Amino acid sequence: MAEKTVKKPAKNAEVVKTVDELKAEVATKRADLLEAKRSLAAGELANPRVLGTYRKDIARLLTEINLKEQQ
């Protein structure tokens, strides 16, 4: 039998979003990051690794925005 190749979806779901939608998402992620930092300072944050995840998400979104603006 021939092997089936399964096409995986793109990792970046932001491909179909406009620059304005991406900027709105960055604003949301920044607000989430700020809230997570406050929770960490108060000792309420259960998983401090979330901070790095937020920062990386913001960086990815900003990279996508810059690429779209250059085109």
BELFEN-V481882 format. One record per residue. N is the residue number from 0. RES is the residue in three letters. PHI is phi as a letter, one per 30 degrees, with the letter a starting at -180 (none if undefined). PSI is psi in whole degrees, 0 to 359 (NA if undefined). D_FIRST is the distance of its C-alpha to the first C-alpha in Angstrom with 1 decimal. Layout:
# BELFEN-V481882
n=<N N>
res=<RES RES>
phi=<PHI PHI>
psi=<PSI PSI>
d_first=<D_FIRST D_FIRST>
This chain:
# BELFEN-V481882
n=<0 1 2 3 4 5 6 7 8 9 10 11 12 13 14 15 16 17 18 19 20 21 22 23 24 25 26 27 28 29 30 31 32 33 34 35 36 37 38 39 40 41 42 43 44 45 46 47 48 49 50 51 52 53 54 55 56 57 58 59 60 61 62 63 64 65 66 67 68 69 70>
res=<MET ALA GLU LYS THR VAL LYS LYS PRO ALA LYS ASN ALA GLU VAL VAL LYS THR VAL ASP GLU LEU LYS ALA GLU VAL ALA THR LYS ARG ALA ASP LEU LEU GLU ALA LYS ARG SER LEU ALA ALA GLY GLU LEU ALA ASN PRO ARG VAL LEU GLY THR TYR ARG LYS ASP ILE ALA ARG LEU LEU THR GLU ILE ASN LEU LYS GLU GLN GLN>
phi=<none d d c c c d d d d d c d d e c d d d d d d d d d d d d d d d d d d d d d d d d d d i c d d b d d d e d d d d d d d d d d d d d d d d d d d d>
psi=<147 144 141 136 128 123 121 146 155 144 326 110 352 357 325 358 151 170 320 320 321 320 323 321 323 317 320 315 323 321 319 319 316 316 321 323 320 318 322 317 327 352 18 348 122 323 101 349 347 327 314 323 316 316 319 321 317 317 319 317 318 323 316 321 314 320 318 324 332 338 NA>
d_first=<0.0 3.7 6.4 9.1 12.5 15.3 18.6 21.4 24.8 27.6 29.6 32.8 33.4 36.6 35.1 36.1 39.5 42.8 45.2 47.5 44.9 44.0 47.7 48.1 45.3 46.9 50.2 48.6 46.9 50.3 52.0 49.5 50.1 53.8 53.7 51.5 54.1 56.9 55.1 54.6 58.3 59.3 57.2 55.1 51.8 49.4 46.8 48.4 45.1 44.8 47.4 45.0 42.2 44.6 45.8 42.4 41.4 44.7 44.0 40.6 42.1 45.0 42.7 40.8 44.2 45.4 42.4 42.7 46.5 46.1 44.0>
